[in-house]
Amino acid sequence: MDKFRIQGGGPLEGQVRISGAKNAALPLLCASLLTEKSLVLENVPSLRDISTTAHLLAQMGVEVSGNAGLIELKASRVHDCVAPYDLVKTMRASILVLGPLVARFGEARVSLPGGCAIGSRPVDLHLKGLQLMGAKISIEHGDIHARAEKLKGARIFMDLVSVTGTENLMMAATLAQGVTVIENAAREPEVVDLAEALMKMGAHIEGAGTDVITIQGVDSLEGCRHAIMPDRIETGTFLVAVAATGGKVLLTHTKAGLLDAVIDKLKEAGAVLSLGSDTIEIVQDGRPKAVNIRTAPYPAFPTDMQAQFMAMNTVAQGSALITETIFENRFMHVQELRRLGARIDIEGNTAMVHGCAQLQGATLMATDLRASASLLMAALVASGESIIERIYHIDRGYEDIEHKFAGLGAKIERIPG
């Protein structure tokens, strides 16, 4: 397996282009199943999760073509409504084919999903919503089997805020008979991006970006061309990396309005930010100040940025309290950060991080996608050499990350496994 070798200790300087959002691209790829017409997606990031999803769709009969950030999908000859375990096991987002398949073809068989081991992310919210819309659901040999002659509109209250649950049910509802109302819906920008693409395809959707989404079903959807939104988590990762290492970096092809909570915390840490229409410049002079973090659903502080801020806090002035309210196993990076000399105490879902003046390089092992980013950041700050193993996690969610950081002056190289 590939590794990263990083020589830390220097500031970051220069300019970096932000890629399209993985968490917006994945449901949009699955939305191609809703129509027999062509769906063209621009600003698609080159990531392992994207290629896995494209392979899954192709196996079902979707025509997938394109390169260099543009993918065209045409689901006019779907012959297999099955998402098998060998593809689903590596990526929980595979569940997003369930709603579109049942809505358009009346049946789907999807293996119970896998992905990062950061905690329980049950699919029962997806299944409950589809059942309310008239689908018959059974679990057979580890597979979800869903059948419905025709989905019907329903009022669906989400017991927990779920991004993929909201997306799956919203896609299913576009072809359902009648009106569907999703209450306690996720408000994330990725949900809005999906809704905007679906409306270009002819769907009738109101309220995306609020906690109540109303969908009036239609008989069929058309194709469209849609540019995927910038990746707000990649944006945040580069911003926090600069706050940790010091330096001056201009981020392009991004939108500051997608991560207000993150920007507020960076300002609290002492970073100076200049926000443009599609750019963010960050300047950090000296060590950051420690900042407290509490994760919560959007628009509050994102759980996908918790690990990166913890890495920054390990070298900050003062101590900070980090509370994780979304996933129960999302402190697995703590033990690896301690190997660098970080001082972190954990009690339940809370971590107390005591900043120190200098971390020391070490060999580290990535445990999940965002933990990988936090270890990379900490290694950039640490003195001496660090090795990060199992970086296939980071390849799932960050496009060409070593070259982007190298372009900012970081001493980082990939060692083929």
URGI-V872131 format. One record per residue. N is the residue number from 0. SS is DSSP state (a for helix, b for strand, c for the rest). PHI is phi in whole degrees, 0 to 359 (NA if undefined). PSI is psi in whole degrees, -180 to 180 (none if undefined). Layout:
<<N/SS/PHI/PSI> <N/SS/PHI/PSI>>
This chain:
<<0/c/NA/144> <1/c/295/155> <2/b/227/164> <3/b/252/135> <4/b/252/125> <5/b/231/130> <6/b/255/110> <7/b/268/180> <8/c/111/-3> <9/c/244/159> <10/c/284/166> <11/b/256/135> <12/b/218/140> <13/b/130/-148> <14/b/224/141> <15/b/222/139> <16/b/266/130> <17/c/274/138> <18/c/276/173> <19/b/293/157> <20/c/281/122> <21/a/304/-46> <22/a/287/-11> <23/a/266/-36> <24/a/293/-39> <25/a/298/-50> <26/a/295/-31> <27/a/293/-38> <28/a/300/-44> <29/a/291/-28> <30/a/297/-18> <31/a/298/-24> <32/a/290/-14> <33/a/280/-10> <34/c/216/152> <35/c/272/-6> <36/c/274/171> <37/b/280/133> <38/b/246/120> <39/b/249/123> <40/b/247/128> <41/b/255/163> <42/c/60/38> <43/c/278/125> <44/c/287/149> <45/c/270/96> <46/c/222/159> <47/a/297/-40> <48/a/295/-33> <49/a/293/-47> <50/a/294/-35> <51/a/296/-45> <52/a/295/-43> <53/a/299/-40> <54/a/294/-41> <55/a/299/-47> <56/a/295/-41> <57/a/298/-37> <58/a/296/-28> <59/a/280/-15> <60/c/116/3> <61/c/286/132> <62/b/280/120> <63/b/240/125> <64/b/215/166> <65/b/120/172> <66/b/194/179> <67/c/49/48> <68/c/90/-4> <69/b/235/128> <70/b/233/135> <71/b/247/133> <72/b/234/138> <73/b/221/114> <74/c/256/50> <75/c/272/-13> <76/c/230/43> <77/c/292/127> <78/c/238/-4> <79/c/213/112> <80/c/265/46> <81/b/236/133> <82/b/248/101> <83/c/283/161> <84/a/300/-39> <85/a/298/-23> <86/a/263/-38> <87/a/287/-28> <88/c/298/-25> <89/c/267/-6> <90/c/206/112> <91/a/296/-27> <92/a/296/-10> <93/a/300/-23> <94/a/300/-18> <95/a/290/-8> <96/a/279/-16> <97/a/298/-54> <98/a/299/-51> <99/a/300/-40> <100/a/296/-48> <101/a/295/-40> <102/a/295/-41> <103/a/265/-37> <104/a/251/-9> <105/c/82/2> <106/b/199/149> <107/b/204/145> <108/b/231/111> <109/b/234/126> <110/b/297/143> <111/c/302/132> <112/c/280/163> <113/c/244/-138> <114/c/119/-157> <115/c/295/142> <116/c/270/56> <117/c/260/2> <118/c/139/177> <119/c/287/126> <120/c/229/75> <121/c/295/149> <122/c/266/6> <123/a/297/-26> <124/a/295/-39> <125/a/296/-47> <126/a/292/-42> <127/a/300/-43> <128/a/297/-44> <129/a/294/-36> <130/a/297/-40> <131/a/297/-27> <132/c/272/6> <133/c/103/3> <134/c/282/145> <135/b/264/125> <136/b/241/135> <137/b/219/153> <138/b/252/117> <139/b/230/117> <140/c/54/41> <141/c/83/5> <142/b/248/146> <143/b/272/123> <144/b/246/115> <145/b/242/135> <146/b/223/142> <147/c/197/124> <148/c/298/-43> <149/c/203/120> <150/c/294/147> <151/b/238/145> <152/c/304/149> <153/c/205/163> <154/b/268/122> <155/b/239/119> <156/b/257/123> <157/c/277/118> <158/c/299/-37> <159/c/233/150> <160/c/289/120> <161/c/228/122> <162/a/292/-54> <163/a/294/-33> <164/a/297/-46> <165/a/298/-44> <166/a/295/-45> <167/a/299/-47> <168/a/288/-34> <169/a/296/-43> <170/a/296/-45> <171/a/300/-40> <172/a/292/-22> <173/a/297/-28> <174/c/251/7> <175/c/282/161> <176/b/273/116> <177/c/98/-161> <178/b/256/134> <179/b/244/134> <180/b/240/120> <181/b/257/115> <182/b/257/151> <183/c/59/38> <184/c/287/154> <185/c/293/144> <186/c/251/6> <187/c/304/150> <188/a/302/-30> <189/a/294/-33> <190/a/294/-42> <191/a/296/-42> <192/a/299/-43> <193/a/297/-45> <194/a/299/-40> <195/a/297/-41> <196/a/293/-43> <197/a/298/-38> <198/a/291/-34> <199/a/298/-30> <200/c/277/-4> <201/c/110/3> <202/c/286/152> <203/b/252/103> <204/b/229/133> <205/b/231/144> <206/c/93/3> <207/c/300/131> <208/c/99/-7> <209/c/246/179> <210/c/271/5> <211/b/229/116> <212/b/246/130> <213/b/245/128> <214/b/235/124> <215/b/265/114> <216/c/296/151> <217/c/234/166> <218/c/288/-36> <219/c/202/161> <220/c/243/155> <221/c/263/-179> <222/c/272/176> <223/b/195/174> <224/b/242/130> <225/b/215/133> <226/b/267/125> <227/c/289/140> <228/c/298/159> <229/b/295/153> <230/c/279/107> <231/a/289/-26> <232/a/282/-38> <233/a/297/-43> <234/a/304/-51> <235/a/298/-38> <236/a/298/-45> <237/a/292/-38> <238/a/298/-46> <239/a/291/-34> <240/a/300/-42> <241/a/293/-40> <242/a/299/-34> <243/a/282/-43> <244/a/271/-22> <245/c/87/163> <246/b/126/-164> <247/b/214/120> <248/b/223/139> <249/b/255/122> <250/b/262/129> <251/b/245/165> <252/c/57/43> <253/c/224/179> <254/c/221/118> <255/a/297/-30> <256/a/294/-10> <257/a/279/-14> <258/c/218/56> <259/a/301/-43> <260/a/297/-39> <261/a/292/-44> <262/a/296/-40> <263/a/300/-42> <264/a/290/-34> <265/a/294/-39> <266/a/296/-40> <267/a/297/-32> <268/c/283/-8> <269/c/106/2> <270/c/285/148> <271/b/255/120> <272/b/241/138> <273/b/241/120> <274/b/255/124> <275/c/253/-175> <276/c/294/-36> <277/c/221/24> <278/b/224/156> <279/b/221/126> <280/b/252/134> <281/b/235/137> <282/b/233/128> <283/b/231/119> <284/c/249/108> <285/c/86/-176> <286/c/294/144> <287/c/286/166> <288/b/268/144> <289/c/294/139> <290/c/230/138> <291/c/284/145> <292/b/227/138> <293/b/224/117> <294/b/281/150> <295/c/193/164> <296/c/301/154> <297/c/306/138> <298/c/266/15> <299/c/285/-172> <300/b/291/129> <301/c/284/137> <302/a/299/-28> <303/a/288/-5> <304/a/249/1> <305/a/297/-47> <306/a/296/-38> <307/a/294/-42> <308/a/291/-32> <309/a/297/-42> <310/a/300/-44> <311/a/298/-43> <312/a/295/-22> <313/c/295/-24> <314/c/244/15> <315/c/275/167> <316/b/276/120> <317/c/101/-168> <318/b/237/153> <319/b/220/148> <320/b/257/126> <321/b/242/122> <322/b/244/123> <323/c/256/114> <324/c/253/-4> <325/c/263/-55> <326/c/242/138> <327/c/279/-16> <328/c/245/31> <329/c/262/30> <330/c/243/22> <331/c/292/-18> <332/c/282/-13> <333/a/299/-46> <334/a/298/-36> <335/a/288/-39> <336/a/296/-35> <337/a/298/-31> <338/a/296/-22> <339/c/272/-5> <340/c/105/6> <341/c/293/146> <342/b/251/103> <343/b/225/129> <344/b/247/136> <345/b/242/136> <346/b/219/109> <347/c/64/-126> <348/c/263/21> <349/b/235/137> <350/b/238/132> <351/b/258/118> <352/b/253/122> <353/b/256/113> <354/c/295/145> <355/c/231/160> <356/c/289/-28> <357/c/208/133> <358/c/264/160> <359/b/243/138> <360/c/301/151> <361/c/198/173> <362/b/271/130> <363/b/232/159> <364/b/232/123> <365/c/286/141> <366/c/245/-22> <367/c/201/177> <368/a/302/-58> <369/a/287/-29> <370/a/299/-38> <371/a/302/-44> <372/a/296/-39> <373/a/293/-38> <374/a/292/-39> <375/a/299/-44> <376/a/298/-46> <377/a/297/-37> <378/a/294/-33> <379/a/293/-29> <380/a/274/-33> <381/c/294/150> <382/b/278/144> <383/b/85/-168> <384/b/263/140> <385/b/235/147> <386/b/242/128> <387/b/249/120> <388/b/262/163> <389/c/60/47> <390/c/280/5> <391/a/301/-25> <392/a/300/-47> <393/a/291/-29> <394/a/292/-19> <395/c/290/-26> <396/c/228/-6> <397/c/232/123> <398/c/278/120> <399/c/54/42> <400/a/295/-36> <401/a/291/-36> <402/a/287/-34> <403/a/295/-44> <404/a/290/-37> <405/a/298/-35> <406/c/294/-16> <407/c/261/7> <408/c/100/0> <409/c/288/145> <410/b/265/91> <411/b/221/138> <412/b/216/150> <413/b/269/131> <414/b/254/112> <415/c/300/139> <416/c/271/none>>
